[in-house]
Amino acid sequence: MKIELRLFGAFRDYDPSALVHLEVADDARVADVRAALDAHGRAQWPGFQPALLQRSALASEDAVLRDHETVPHDGRMAVLPPVSGG
Amino acid sequence: MTSCAIVDIVQAALDPVAAIDFVSDPGFGGIALFAGRVRDLNHGRVVTGVSYDMFDALALRGFEAIAADAHAAFGPRLKLFIAHARGRLSVGDFAVVIAAGTPHRDEAFRACRQVIEAVKHSSPIWKQEHYADGDSVWSEGCSLCEASAPQADIEHGPHRHSP
């Protein structure tokens, strides 16, 4: 299935479009999307920091998703680096 | 009763007076307000502004969940105002405004503190500081992977915060 992943915070610096498209298996878990993004970053983004991704959460528009959870049916997700509001 | 908002700095500035008005009630003797502003110095570097990025839909859901937790803790009469700015702010601009209104001051102080800490620790909001030397840096923050609950421990958070 296709994943449309929105980028926020420091991830915006890697891709000005703030959007990444990934392909994962139809029965993929959130951990699989994380692995696909890690591979994408290592291949496409100069200066990519895997440690930042390790500390980042993945989410739908409704909730932060844990790695064991299934991917949203619509494939729309976001990567959330450590937050710093306020 | 709660007001949750994300306000783009291009559209309007956050208004602490509006926050006080919203949480006011003839039966309330206590109103606590937290107003976070952009300051001109951080870790020894001269700051000229801050840009706030956010995931609007999830942030608003988070604000509503934070408000629900506060109502569960302090009772249904509690009135809350939660607003965060988005976009490029200048030194002195209000970045976040939280207000809590209750019959007595103790609950107002505690509710306001609980809400601002939860907003800082759990909301999908990111701060990029701009410095006088032209450099810009995304601030380190709280990992949502490591949080076991929406509200991190108020007194013993996982890392150091600026006030």
gemmi code that builds the backbone of each chain (N, CA, C; Angstrom):
import gemmi

chains = {
    "A": [
        ("MET", (0.839, -1.192, 0.000), (0.000, 0.000, 0.000), (0.876, 1.245, 0.000)),
        ("LYS", (0.264, 2.355, -0.423), (1.012, 3.602, -0.497), (0.814, 4.402, 0.792)),
        ("ILE", (1.900, 4.958, 1.262), (1.869, 5.803, 2.448), (2.220, 7.226, 2.043)),
        ("GLU", (1.373, 8.146, 2.459), (1.661, 9.575, 2.275), (2.025, 10.143, 3.640)),
        ("LEU", (3.293, 10.471, 3.788), (3.819, 10.824, 5.106), (4.148, 12.314, 5.164)),
        ("ARG", (3.496, 13.022, 6.067), (3.782, 14.452, 6.252), (4.984, 14.624, 7.171)),
        ("LEU", (5.789, 15.629, 6.861), (6.989, 15.909, 7.644), (6.789, 17.185, 8.452)),
        ("PHE", (7.244, 17.159, 9.689), (7.140, 18.340, 10.551), (8.483, 18.630, 11.224)),
        ("GLY", (8.585, 19.850, 11.729), (9.767, 20.229, 12.495), (11.043, 20.017, 11.704)),
        ("ALA", (12.041, 19.414, 12.354), (13.351, 19.245, 11.732), (13.296, 18.414, 10.458)),
        ("PHE", (12.288, 17.574, 10.318), (12.182, 16.773, 9.091), (11.883, 17.631, 7.865)),
        ("ARG", (11.315, 18.809, 8.086), (11.050, 19.698, 6.947), (12.347, 20.091, 6.244)),
        ("ASP", (13.434, 20.128, 7.006), (14.714, 20.524, 6.400), (15.204, 19.496, 5.386)),
        ("TYR", (14.751, 18.261, 5.521), (15.193, 17.219, 4.593), (14.477, 17.288, 3.253)),
        ("ASP", (13.252, 17.790, 3.254), (12.463, 17.835, 2.028), (11.496, 19.024, 2.109)),
        ("PRO", (11.756, 20.060, 1.327), (10.921, 21.271, 1.409), (9.451, 21.026, 1.101)),
        ("SER", (9.142, 19.955, 0.384), (7.732, 19.672, 0.099), (6.992, 19.193, 1.344)),
        ("ALA", (7.762, 18.780, 2.366), (7.192, 18.301, 3.628), (6.291, 17.086, 3.431)),
        ("LEU", (6.547, 16.347, 2.375), (5.723, 15.169, 2.074), (6.604, 14.089, 1.457)),
        ("VAL", (6.422, 12.861, 1.936), (7.168, 11.724, 1.400), (6.174, 10.613, 1.066)),
        ("HIS", (6.381, 9.960, -0.075), (5.537, 8.825, -0.440), (6.353, 7.549, -0.298)),
        ("LEU", (5.805, 6.594, 0.421), (6.485, 5.326, 0.674), (5.575, 4.178, 0.247)),
        ("GLU", (6.190, 3.045, -0.017), (5.430, 1.841, -0.370), (5.723, 0.775, 0.685)),
        ("VAL", (4.669, 0.234, 1.276), (4.839, -0.832, 2.263), (3.836, -1.939, 1.962)),
        ("ALA", (4.012, -3.072, 2.617), (3.097, -4.200, 2.410), (1.691, -3.840, 2.888)),
        ("ASP", (0.690, -4.492, 2.312), (-0.695, -4.184, 2.667), (-0.997, -4.433, 4.141)),
        ("ASP", (-0.294, -5.386, 4.736), (-0.534, -5.686, 6.153), (0.551, -5.057, 7.052)),
        ("ALA", (1.114, -3.970, 6.582), (2.239, -3.353, 7.292), (1.827, -2.817, 8.665)),
        ("ARG", (2.781, -2.837, 9.560), (2.644, -2.202, 10.871), (3.378, -0.855, 10.829)),
        ("VAL", (3.151, -0.088, 11.867), (3.806, 1.222, 11.941), (5.319, 1.064, 11.904)),
        ("ALA", (5.823, 0.007, 12.517), (7.275, -0.234, 12.501), (7.800, -0.395, 11.087)),
        ("ASP", (6.975, -0.936, 10.199), (7.407, -1.102, 8.811), (7.523, 0.248, 8.107)),
        ("VAL", (6.607, 1.151, 8.429), (6.684, 2.492, 7.854), (7.935, 3.200, 8.388)),
        ("ARG", (8.210, 3.020, 9.641), (9.421, 3.605, 10.235), (10.673, 3.089, 9.502)),
        ("ALA", (10.698, 1.792, 9.239), (11.854, 1.207, 8.548), (11.953, 1.739, 7.116)),
        ("ALA", (10.809, 1.894, 6.452), (10.812, 2.417, 5.081), (11.288, 3.862, 5.057)),
        ("LEU", (10.884, 4.630, 6.054), (11.329, 6.025, 6.114), (12.827, 6.099, 6.415)),
        ("ASP", (13.290, 5.224, 7.269), (14.728, 5.188, 7.572), (15.521, 4.887, 6.291)),
        ("ALA", (15.057, 3.933, 5.522), (15.745, 3.598, 4.267), (15.689, 4.762, 3.286)),
        ("HIS", (14.535, 5.409, 3.225), (14.376, 6.565, 2.338), (15.335, 7.682, 2.753)),
        ("GLY", (15.393, 7.938, 4.044), (16.258, 9.013, 4.534), (17.724, 8.743, 4.244)),
        ("ARG", (18.146, 7.527, 4.510), (19.554, 7.177, 4.275), (19.909, 7.293, 2.797)),
        ("ALA", (18.941, 6.991, 1.927), (19.220, 7.004, 0.486), (19.061, 8.379, -0.144)),
        ("GLN", (18.128, 9.166, 0.379), (17.741, 10.397, -0.317), (18.125, 11.698, 0.376)),
        ("TRP", (18.363, 11.656, 1.664), (18.520, 12.905, 2.401), (19.954, 13.070, 2.921)),
        ("PRO", (20.726, 13.932, 2.294), (22.061, 14.210, 2.830), (21.958, 14.769, 4.254)),
        ("GLY", (22.762, 14.260, 5.135), (22.736, 14.744, 6.510), (21.641, 14.127, 7.366)),
        ("PHE", (20.940, 13.145, 6.805), (19.874, 12.484, 7.576), (20.435, 11.896, 8.876)),
        ("GLN", (19.703, 12.130, 9.961), (20.126, 11.616, 11.266), (19.176, 10.500, 11.695)),
        ("PRO", (19.586, 9.247, 11.547), (18.711, 8.142, 11.973), (18.289, 8.247, 13.437)),
        ("ALA", (19.150, 8.829, 14.266), (18.802, 8.946, 15.684), (17.581, 9.841, 15.890)),
        ("LEU", (17.417, 10.834, 15.024), (16.238, 11.696, 15.140), (14.975, 10.888, 14.853)),
        ("LEU", (15.042, 10.047, 13.834), (13.879, 9.211, 13.520), (13.576, 8.240, 14.663)),
        ("GLN", (14.630, 7.723, 15.277), (14.407, 6.790, 16.386), (13.651, 7.451, 17.533)),
        ("ARG", (13.855, 8.763, 17.709), (13.172, 9.488, 18.789), (11.852, 10.099, 18.320)),
        ("SER", (11.476, 9.846, 17.082), (10.265, 10.443, 16.522), (9.110, 9.447, 16.548)),
        ("ALA", (7.921, 10.010, 16.696), (6.709, 9.178, 16.674), (6.089, 9.234, 15.287)),
        ("LEU", (5.290, 8.238, 14.989), (4.478, 8.255, 13.780), (3.023, 8.390, 14.207)),
        ("ALA", (2.242, 9.050, 13.372), (0.876, 9.352, 13.779), (-0.061, 9.384, 12.585)),
        ("SER", (-1.349, 9.200, 12.884), (-2.411, 9.520, 11.937), (-2.897, 10.916, 12.332)),
        ("GLU", (-3.986, 11.370, 11.699), (-4.526, 12.667, 12.105), (-5.258, 12.562, 13.435)),
        ("ASP", (-5.498, 11.346, 13.897), (-6.279, 11.143, 15.112), (-5.449, 10.834, 16.336)),
        ("ALA", (-4.284, 10.211, 16.134), (-3.557, 9.722, 17.301), (-2.107, 9.406, 16.959)),
        ("VAL", (-1.281, 9.439, 18.003), (0.079, 8.915, 17.890), (-0.032, 7.393, 17.840)),
        ("LEU", (0.713, 6.779, 16.936), (0.626, 5.332, 16.728), (1.888, 4.653, 17.248)),
        ("ARG", (1.713, 3.548, 17.911), (2.859, 2.762, 18.384), (3.305, 1.795, 17.284)),
        ("ASP", (4.545, 1.341, 17.396), (5.142, 0.559, 16.306), (4.387, -0.729, 16.000)),
        ("HIS", (3.721, -1.313, 16.999), (3.029, -2.583, 16.764), (1.655, -2.394, 16.120)),
        ("GLU", (1.184, -1.162, 16.030), (-0.156, -0.930, 15.494), (-0.165, -1.018, 13.969)),
        ("THR", (-1.352, -1.286, 13.438), (-1.480, -1.368, 11.981), (-1.517, 0.039, 11.386)),
        ("VAL", (-1.171, 0.097, 10.123), (-1.135, 1.367, 9.404), (-2.570, 1.813, 9.100)),
        ("PRO", (-2.866, 3.118, 9.175), (-4.226, 3.590, 8.835), (-4.608, 3.179, 7.418)),
        ("HIS", (-5.883, 2.859, 7.227), (-6.334, 2.355, 5.935), (-6.089, 3.347, 4.794)),
        ("ASP", (-6.211, 4.638, 5.116), (-6.042, 5.628, 4.040), (-4.568, 5.924, 3.751)),
        ("GLY", (-3.673, 5.360, 4.544), (-2.244, 5.538, 4.292), (-1.709, 6.917, 4.620)),
        ("ARG", (-2.539, 7.749, 5.234), (-2.104, 9.117, 5.547), (-1.503, 9.147, 6.956)),
        ("MET", (-0.237, 9.500, 7.009), (0.468, 9.494, 8.294), (1.370, 10.723, 8.396)),
        ("ALA", (1.971, 10.874, 9.561), (2.906, 11.976, 9.793), (4.022, 11.483, 10.682)),
        ("VAL", (5.191, 12.067, 10.501), (6.306, 11.761, 11.400), (6.505, 12.970, 12.311)),
        ("LEU", (6.535, 12.688, 13.619), (6.564, 13.745, 14.620), (7.879, 13.696, 15.386)),
        ("PRO", (8.822, 14.571, 15.081), (10.046, 14.620, 15.887), (9.717, 15.089, 17.309)),
        ("PRO", (10.665, 14.992, 18.230), (10.397, 15.437, 19.600), (9.787, 16.842, 19.611)),
        ("VAL", (8.756, 17.011, 20.435), (7.948, 18.234, 20.385), (8.525, 19.310, 21.305)),
        ("SER", (8.261, 20.573, 20.936), (8.846, 21.687, 21.692), (7.926, 22.901, 21.695)),
        ("GLY", (6.648, 22.666, 21.959), (5.711, 23.779, 22.007), (5.867, 24.606, 23.263)),
        ("GLY", (5.126, 25.702, 23.292), (5.116, 26.561, 24.474), (6.197, 27.619, 24.437)),
    ],
    "B": [
        ("MET", (-16.303, 23.973, 30.442), (-16.284, 24.723, 29.200), (-14.838, 25.039, 28.832)),
        ("THR", (-14.532, 24.810, 27.557), (-13.146, 24.982, 27.125), (-13.106, 25.647, 25.754)),
        ("SER", (-12.126, 26.519, 25.564), (-11.825, 27.074, 24.253), (-10.433, 26.613, 23.858)),
        ("CYS", (-10.326, 25.907, 22.717), (-9.026, 25.451, 22.218), (-8.805, 26.092, 20.849)),
        ("ALA", (-7.616, 26.637, 20.639), (-7.385, 27.321, 19.370), (-5.924, 27.292, 18.969)),
        ("ILE", (-5.720, 27.296, 17.652), (-4.408, 27.546, 17.052), (-4.571, 28.835, 16.270)),
        ("VAL", (-3.697, 29.782, 16.526), (-3.854, 31.106, 15.930), (-2.623, 31.425, 15.077)),
        ("ASP", (-2.857, 31.603, 13.787), (-1.744, 31.965, 12.902), (-1.393, 33.427, 13.135)),
        ("ILE", (-0.100, 33.678, 13.340), (0.339, 35.037, 13.673), (0.005, 36.023, 12.557)),
        ("VAL", (-0.144, 35.528, 11.350), (-0.518, 36.412, 10.243), (-1.961, 36.896, 10.411)),
        ("GLN", (-2.779, 36.069, 11.037), (-4.196, 36.409, 11.194), (-4.455, 37.263, 12.433)),
        ("ALA", (-3.769, 36.915, 13.535), (-4.036, 37.616, 14.790), (-2.979, 37.250, 15.819)),
        ("ALA", (-2.875, 38.071, 16.836), (-1.999, 37.774, 17.969), (-2.831, 37.128, 19.074)),
        ("LEU", (-2.188, 36.318, 19.898), (-2.892, 35.752, 21.050), (-3.265, 36.876, 22.010)),
        ("ASP", (-4.420, 36.728, 22.644), (-4.967, 37.806, 23.468), (-5.240, 37.313, 24.888)),
        ("PRO", (-4.351, 37.607, 25.830), (-4.570, 37.159, 27.216), (-5.852, 37.721, 27.837)),
        ("VAL", (-6.245, 38.916, 27.438), (-7.477, 39.493, 27.994), (-8.685, 38.653, 27.558)),
        ("ALA", (-8.672, 38.205, 26.319), (-9.765, 37.346, 25.843), (-9.789, 36.039, 26.619)),
        ("ALA", (-8.594, 35.556, 26.981), (-8.519, 34.320, 27.760), (-9.158, 34.513, 29.134)),
        ("ILE", (-8.842, 35.625, 29.779), (-9.427, 35.908, 31.099), (-10.944, 36.050, 30.980)),
        ("ASP", (-11.384, 36.751, 29.960), (-12.831, 36.925, 29.778), (-13.522, 35.572, 29.612)),
        ("PHE", (-12.881, 34.675, 28.851), (-13.523, 33.391, 28.555), (-13.697, 32.548, 29.811)),
        ("VAL", (-12.717, 32.577, 30.697), (-12.786, 31.708, 31.886), (-13.436, 32.404, 33.078)),
        ("SER", (-13.928, 33.608, 32.880), (-14.578, 34.340, 33.968), (-15.989, 33.827, 34.212)),
        ("ASP", (-16.410, 33.970, 35.456), (-17.733, 33.509, 35.855), (-18.070, 34.211, 37.179)),
        ("PRO", (-19.333, 34.594, 37.368), (-19.681, 35.273, 38.630), (-19.363, 34.436, 39.866)),
        ("GLY", (-19.339, 33.125, 39.697), (-19.067, 32.259, 40.840), (-17.599, 31.929, 41.033)),
        ("PHE", (-16.762, 32.477, 40.186), (-15.338, 32.147, 40.249), (-14.549, 33.251, 40.944)),
        ("GLY", (-13.827, 32.847, 41.970), (-12.949, 33.798, 42.648), (-11.504, 33.665, 42.231)),
        ("GLY", (-11.205, 32.638, 41.439), (-9.813, 32.421, 41.053), (-9.648, 32.248, 39.562)),
        ("ILE", (-8.737, 33.025, 39.007), (-8.340, 32.852, 37.604), (-6.820, 32.830, 37.563)),
        ("ALA", (-6.269, 31.779, 36.957), (-4.815, 31.696, 36.766), (-4.527, 31.769, 35.278)),
        ("LEU", (-3.514, 32.544, 34.942), (-3.149, 32.743, 33.537), (-1.672, 32.458, 33.342)),
        ("PHE", (-1.347, 31.672, 32.315), (0.047, 31.530, 31.897), (0.146, 32.083, 30.489)),
        ("ALA", (1.066, 33.020, 30.312), (1.317, 33.587, 28.985), (2.785, 33.379, 28.662)),
        ("GLY", (3.062, 32.562, 27.657), (4.433, 32.320, 27.234), (4.802, 33.247, 26.088)),
        ("ARG", (5.925, 33.958, 26.237), (6.348, 34.927, 25.213), (7.712, 34.534, 24.653)),
        ("VAL", (7.998, 34.983, 23.471), (9.309, 34.764, 22.855), (10.316, 35.690, 23.531)),
        ("ARG", (11.398, 35.100, 24.059), (12.398, 35.941, 24.724), (13.631, 36.103, 23.833)),
        ("ASP", (14.458, 37.058, 24.198), (15.533, 37.481, 23.286), (16.854, 36.762, 23.499)),
        ("LEU", (16.893, 35.792, 24.402), (18.148, 35.102, 24.669), (17.855, 33.656, 25.039)),
        ("ASN", (18.592, 32.715, 24.477), (18.439, 31.313, 24.849), (19.799, 30.627, 24.772)),
        ("HIS", (20.215, 30.032, 25.877), (21.521, 29.365, 25.951), (22.639, 30.274, 25.444)),
        ("GLY", (22.547, 31.541, 25.821), (23.605, 32.486, 25.496), (23.557, 33.058, 24.088)),
        ("ARG", (22.590, 32.665, 23.302), (22.501, 33.167, 21.927), (21.380, 34.197, 21.824)),
        ("VAL", (21.641, 35.254, 21.067), (20.655, 36.310, 20.896), (19.589, 35.842, 19.896)),
        ("VAL", (18.371, 35.789, 20.366), (17.247, 35.301, 19.561), (16.521, 36.494, 18.944)),
        ("THR", (16.244, 36.378, 17.649), (15.493, 37.451, 16.976), (14.039, 37.057, 16.704)),
        ("GLY", (13.760, 35.759, 16.767), (12.395, 35.312, 16.530), (12.295, 33.804, 16.654)),
        ("VAL", (11.080, 33.314, 16.624), (10.823, 31.877, 16.726), (9.723, 31.522, 15.736)),
        ("SER", (9.952, 30.435, 14.993), (8.894, 29.916, 14.127), (8.288, 28.678, 14.764)),
        ("TYR", (6.972, 28.643, 14.809), (6.267, 27.468, 15.335), (5.596, 26.716, 14.193)),
        ("ASP", (5.938, 25.430, 14.104), (5.313, 24.516, 13.155), (4.384, 23.617, 13.966)),
        ("MET", (3.281, 23.200, 13.392), (2.409, 22.279, 14.142), (1.532, 21.446, 13.229)),
        ("PHE", (1.141, 20.320, 13.761), (0.204, 19.408, 13.105), (-1.167, 19.766, 13.672)),
        ("ASP", (-1.865, 20.634, 12.948), (-3.066, 21.270, 13.507), (-4.105, 20.284, 14.029)),
        ("ALA", (-4.470, 19.327, 13.190), (-5.574, 18.438, 13.560), (-5.252, 17.668, 14.833)),
        ("LEU", (-4.058, 17.130, 14.888), (-3.683, 16.343, 16.065), (-3.462, 17.236, 17.280)),
        ("ALA", (-2.955, 18.438, 17.053), (-2.743, 19.360, 18.171), (-4.075, 19.733, 18.819)),
        ("LEU", (-5.070, 20.020, 18.004), (-6.374, 20.394, 18.572), (-7.011, 19.226, 19.315)),
        ("ARG", (-6.864, 18.032, 18.759), (-7.381, 16.859, 19.490), (-6.655, 16.710, 20.818)),
        ("GLY", (-5.361, 16.974, 20.791), (-4.585, 16.887, 22.028), (-5.023, 17.922, 23.051)),
        ("PHE", (-5.274, 19.141, 22.586), (-5.746, 20.184, 23.517), (-7.052, 19.735, 24.180)),
        ("GLU", (-7.942, 19.161, 23.371), (-9.233, 18.724, 23.915), (-9.047, 17.590, 24.927)),
        ("ALA", (-8.105, 16.702, 24.657), (-7.842, 15.608, 25.603), (-7.226, 16.148, 26.890)),
        ("ILE", (-6.344, 17.118, 26.756), (-5.731, 17.748, 27.936), (-6.809, 18.435, 28.769)),
        ("ALA", (-7.730, 19.108, 28.101), (-8.817, 19.778, 28.814), (-9.708, 18.751, 29.517)),
        ("ALA", (-9.970, 17.633, 28.850), (-10.805, 16.600, 29.472), (-10.127, 16.050, 30.728)),
        ("ASP", (-8.822, 15.862, 30.663), (-8.089, 15.390, 31.843), (-8.192, 16.412, 32.982)),
        ("ALA", (-8.106, 17.680, 32.636), (-8.184, 18.724, 33.662), (-9.579, 18.763, 34.283)),
        ("HIS", (-10.590, 18.621, 33.455), (-11.950, 18.596, 34.002), (-12.148, 17.383, 34.909)),
        ("ALA", (-11.548, 16.256, 34.530), (-11.659, 15.067, 35.381), (-10.975, 15.295, 36.724)),
        ("ALA", (-9.895, 16.049, 36.690), (-9.128, 16.270, 37.924), (-9.713, 17.370, 38.798)),
        ("PHE", (-10.268, 18.405, 38.181), (-10.666, 19.590, 38.948), (-12.166, 19.872, 38.910)),
        ("GLY", (-12.916, 19.034, 38.227), (-14.365, 19.157, 38.277), (-14.948, 19.865, 37.070)),
        ("PRO", (-16.223, 19.645, 36.836), (-16.874, 20.147, 35.626), (-17.039, 21.662, 35.586)),
        ("ARG", (-16.912, 22.333, 36.733), (-17.102, 23.791, 36.702), (-15.898, 24.517, 36.111)),
        ("LEU", (-14.763, 23.855, 36.094), (-13.538, 24.448, 35.549), (-13.769, 25.010, 34.143)),
        ("LYS", (-13.307, 26.225, 33.924), (-13.292, 26.803, 32.577), (-11.846, 26.941, 32.136)),
        ("LEU", (-11.587, 26.536, 30.879), (-10.215, 26.541, 30.360), (-10.132, 27.265, 29.025)),
        ("PHE", (-9.018, 27.934, 28.846), (-8.700, 28.568, 27.564), (-7.304, 28.101, 27.186)),
        ("ILE", (-7.187, 27.493, 26.005), (-5.899, 26.977, 25.526), (-5.693, 27.502, 24.113)),
        ("ALA", (-4.642, 28.279, 23.917), (-4.357, 28.788, 22.570), (-2.852, 28.813, 22.346)),
        ("HIS", (-2.450, 28.407, 21.140), (-1.028, 28.414, 20.774), (-0.875, 29.108, 19.428)),
        ("ALA", (0.185, 29.882, 19.307), (0.439, 30.602, 18.059), (1.168, 29.714, 17.060)),
        ("ARG", (0.982, 30.014, 15.788), (1.683, 29.332, 14.700), (2.285, 30.393, 13.775)),
        ("GLY", (3.453, 30.050, 13.201), (4.102, 30.976, 12.277), (5.332, 31.605, 12.893)),
        ("ARG", (5.838, 32.647, 12.251), (7.076, 33.278, 12.718), (6.758, 34.422, 13.667)),
        ("LEU", (7.151, 34.246, 14.920), (6.892, 35.235, 15.955), (8.157, 36.046, 16.218)),
        ("SER", (7.946, 37.255, 16.668), (9.053, 38.133, 17.040), (9.227, 38.121, 18.548)),
        ("VAL", (10.368, 38.620, 18.997), (10.626, 38.719, 20.435), (9.494, 39.513, 21.086)),
        ("GLY", (8.953, 38.960, 22.170), (7.873, 39.621, 22.883), (6.490, 39.139, 22.495)),
        ("ASP", (6.377, 38.497, 21.350), (5.058, 37.981, 20.948), (4.628, 36.850, 21.883)),
        ("PHE", (3.324, 36.727, 22.056), (2.798, 35.625, 22.850), (2.795, 34.344, 22.010)),
        ("ALA", (3.421, 33.298, 22.553), (3.462, 32.006, 21.859), (2.344, 31.095, 22.335)),
        ("VAL", (2.024, 31.185, 23.603), (0.985, 30.318, 24.161), (0.285, 31.065, 25.296)),
        ("VAL", (-1.023, 30.873, 25.386), (-1.808, 31.460, 26.472), (-2.733, 30.378, 27.034)),
        ("ILE", (-2.621, 30.160, 28.339), (-3.478, 29.206, 29.046), (-4.164, 29.962, 30.169)),
        ("ALA", (-5.455, 29.776, 30.326), (-6.165, 30.366, 31.458), (-7.097, 29.326, 32.060)),
        ("ALA", (-7.196, 29.368, 33.380), (-8.095, 28.467, 34.109), (-8.900, 29.284, 35.103)),
        ("GLY", (-10.199, 29.063, 35.095), (-11.085, 29.738, 36.043), (-11.802, 28.723, 36.908)),
        ("THR", (-11.780, 28.976, 38.235), (-12.411, 28.062, 39.198), (-12.950, 28.879, 40.368)),
        ("PRO", (-13.746, 28.270, 41.224), (-14.249, 29.022, 42.375), (-13.130, 29.530, 43.296)),
        ("HIS", (-12.054, 28.761, 43.443), (-10.978, 29.146, 44.371), (-9.615, 29.089, 43.683)),
        ("ARG", (-8.648, 29.824, 44.255), (-7.377, 30.003, 43.554), (-6.546, 28.731, 43.453)),
        ("ASP", (-6.638, 27.861, 44.437), (-5.777, 26.677, 44.417), (-6.031, 25.823, 43.182)),
        ("GLU", (-7.301, 25.559, 42.907), (-7.604, 24.752, 41.721), (-7.210, 25.484, 40.438)),
        ("ALA", (-7.368, 26.793, 40.435), (-7.018, 27.553, 39.229), (-5.525, 27.440, 38.941)),
        ("PHE", (-4.701, 27.641, 39.980), (-3.248, 27.513, 39.788), (-2.884, 26.115, 39.310)),
        ("ARG", (-3.418, 25.113, 39.990), (-3.029, 23.734, 39.669), (-3.510, 23.315, 38.282)),
        ("ALA", (-4.724, 23.712, 37.936), (-5.239, 23.361, 36.608), (-4.412, 24.041, 35.519)),
        ("CYS", (-4.098, 25.296, 35.722), (-3.317, 26.032, 34.719), (-1.951, 25.379, 34.541)),
        ("ARG", (-1.318, 25.017, 35.645), (0.007, 24.380, 35.570), (-0.072, 23.020, 34.879)),
        ("GLN", (-1.079, 22.254, 35.234), (-1.225, 20.931, 34.614), (-1.400, 21.055, 33.104)),
        ("VAL", (-2.205, 22.018, 32.702), (-2.497, 22.166, 31.270), (-1.277, 22.657, 30.503)),
        ("ILE", (-0.569, 23.651, 30.986), (0.583, 24.150, 30.215), (1.671, 23.084, 30.133)),
        ("GLU", (1.871, 22.332, 31.206), (2.894, 21.276, 31.138), (2.500, 20.201, 30.129)),
        ("ALA", (1.222, 19.856, 30.102), (0.766, 18.844, 29.147), (0.886, 19.353, 27.713)),
        ("VAL", (0.554, 20.618, 27.502), (0.692, 21.188, 26.158), (2.144, 21.139, 25.714)),
        ("LYS", (3.065, 21.525, 26.596), (4.480, 21.542, 26.232), (5.016, 20.133, 25.961)),
        ("HIS", (4.570, 19.171, 26.746), (5.156, 17.834, 26.653), (4.507, 16.920, 25.615)),
        ("SER", (3.272, 17.218, 25.231), (2.574, 16.234, 24.398), (2.002, 16.772, 23.093)),
        ("SER", (1.996, 18.077, 22.897), (1.363, 18.608, 21.681), (2.320, 18.558, 20.491)),
        ("PRO", (1.817, 18.186, 19.315), (2.668, 18.133, 18.123), (2.963, 19.540, 17.597)),
        ("ILE", (3.871, 20.189, 18.295), (4.270, 21.570, 17.996), (5.793, 21.614, 18.041)),
        ("TRP", (6.380, 22.342, 17.082), (7.854, 22.388, 17.002), (8.316, 23.831, 16.882)),
        ("LYS", (9.378, 24.124, 17.624), (9.899, 25.490, 17.712), (11.258, 25.574, 17.025)),
        ("GLN", (11.379, 26.515, 16.114), (12.666, 26.781, 15.472), (13.098, 28.189, 15.863)),
        ("GLU", (14.232, 28.274, 16.549), (14.730, 29.580, 16.975), (15.596, 30.199, 15.888)),
        ("HIS", (15.439, 31.507, 15.718), (16.245, 32.269, 14.760), (17.162, 33.194, 15.556)),
        ("TYR", (18.435, 33.186, 15.204), (19.425, 33.931, 15.981), (19.943, 35.149, 15.217)),
        ("ALA", (20.544, 36.041, 15.992), (21.041, 37.298, 15.413), (22.135, 37.058, 14.383)),
        ("ASP", (22.856, 35.931, 14.501), (23.933, 35.651, 13.536), (23.416, 35.024, 12.241)),
        ("GLY", (22.099, 34.879, 12.118), (21.514, 34.346, 10.895), (21.218, 32.855, 10.934)),
        ("ASP", (21.721, 32.178, 11.948), (21.499, 30.743, 12.087), (20.073, 30.477, 12.608)),
        ("SER", (19.552, 29.307, 12.298), (18.258, 28.878, 12.829), (18.378, 27.428, 13.272)),
        ("VAL", (17.782, 27.106, 14.408), (17.921, 25.765, 14.970), (16.570, 25.293, 15.510)),
        ("TRP", (16.213, 24.051, 15.155), (15.020, 23.442, 15.763), (15.360, 23.055, 17.201)),
        ("SER", (14.502, 23.394, 18.124), (14.759, 23.091, 19.531), (14.645, 21.599, 19.798)),
        ("GLU", (15.467, 21.134, 20.720), (15.293, 19.765, 21.201), (13.991, 19.710, 21.983)),
        ("GLY", (13.395, 18.544, 22.036), (12.104, 18.488, 22.703), (11.826, 17.158, 23.353)),
        ("CYS", (10.540, 16.925, 23.594), (10.081, 15.697, 24.243), (9.710, 14.673, 23.177)),
        ("SER", (10.272, 13.502, 23.265), (9.917, 12.458, 22.322), (8.554, 11.877, 22.677)),
        ("LEU", (7.661, 11.850, 21.700), (6.347, 11.247, 21.940), (6.423, 9.730, 21.941)),
        ("CYS", (7.549, 9.174, 21.480), (7.751, 7.718, 21.565), (7.964, 7.289, 23.008)),
        ("GLU", (8.616, 8.166, 23.751), (9.032, 7.789, 25.095), (7.972, 8.095, 26.136)),
        ("ALA", (6.969, 8.895, 25.745), (5.926, 9.259, 26.705), (5.015, 8.062, 26.929)),
        ("SER", (4.780, 7.738, 28.161), (3.883, 6.631, 28.475), (2.454, 7.111, 28.623)),
        ("ALA", (2.289, 8.418, 28.736), (0.965, 8.988, 28.892), (0.998, 10.385, 28.293)),
        ("PRO", (-0.186, 10.949, 27.945), (-0.202, 12.270, 27.347), (0.433, 13.336, 28.231)),
        ("GLN", (0.336, 13.178, 29.523), (0.875, 14.191, 30.409), (2.132, 13.660, 31.084)),
        ("ALA", (3.246, 14.293, 30.778), (4.485, 13.913, 31.436), (4.468, 14.431, 32.870)),
        ("ASP", (5.331, 13.876, 33.676), (5.446, 14.294, 35.065), (5.802, 15.779, 35.136)),
        ("ILE", (5.000, 16.540, 35.864), (5.191, 17.982, 35.897), (6.546, 18.353, 36.496)),
        ("GLU", (6.910, 17.714, 37.549), (8.115, 18.134, 38.262), (9.367, 17.417, 37.780)),
        ("HIS", (9.202, 16.280, 37.140), (10.372, 15.503, 36.765), (10.263, 15.045, 35.320)),
        ("GLY", (10.177, 16.003, 34.434), (10.086, 15.713, 33.009), (11.343, 15.030, 32.515)),
        ("PRO", (11.306, 14.500, 31.306), (12.412, 13.721, 30.801), (13.632, 14.553, 30.390)),
        ("HIS", (13.487, 15.851, 30.354), (14.623, 16.668, 29.951), (14.412, 18.078, 30.449)),
        ("ARG", (15.409, 18.895, 30.232), (15.382, 20.261, 30.730), (14.526, 21.150, 29.819)),
        ("HIS", (13.746, 22.017, 30.459), (12.938, 22.973, 29.710), (13.293, 24.383, 30.106)),
        ("SER", (13.126, 25.268, 29.153), (13.147, 26.679, 29.510), (11.814, 27.024, 30.137)),
        ("PRO", (11.771, 28.013, 31.025), (10.514, 28.365, 31.670), (9.534, 29.010, 30.693)),
    ],
}
model = gemmi.Model(1)
for chain_id, residues in chains.items():
    chain = gemmi.Chain(chain_id)
    for i, (resn, *xyz) in enumerate(residues, 1):
        res = gemmi.Residue()
        res.name, res.seqid = resn, gemmi.SeqId(i, " ")
        for name, pos in zip(("N", "CA", "C"), xyz):
            atom = gemmi.Atom()
            atom.name, atom.element = name, gemmi.Element(name[0])
            atom.pos, atom.b_iso = gemmi.Position(*pos), 0.0
            res.add_atom(atom)
        chain.add_residue(res)
    model.add_chain(chain)
structure = gemmi.Structure()
structure.add_model(model)
structure.setup_entities()
